[in-house]
């Protein structure tokens, strides 16, 4: 089992999956890979709010999302920028109550909202997260 905080040992994606132990992580990675053919990088962050190894998915020079591993769960960061804001707000009534809560609870700064989404199961929140990633990709 890897130590997600050990910056001297870079885990691979399989080891990150073993650490999380939630099949939804593998499903999300597979979905992102098949749908967008992104660059996937595992990077260490010393950020006090999200320290440790994380998984970044990028396409065409922009971040699609960042995944922060936790035991049995993971957090997905999706940044909603100026280009995505209008479309996301038009769709707000279609989002699950939990996603609406996350969106409205996030602060806006420099025209962006940083949505930290804790995922545990294939539910409405997961599907909303996939939609946000799609909006992010479409708004180049």
Helices and strands as residue ranges (DSSP letters): H 13-20, H 23-36, E 39-45, E 52-59, E 62-70, E 73-80, H 82-91, G 92-94, H 97-105, E 108-109, E 112-119, H 124-138
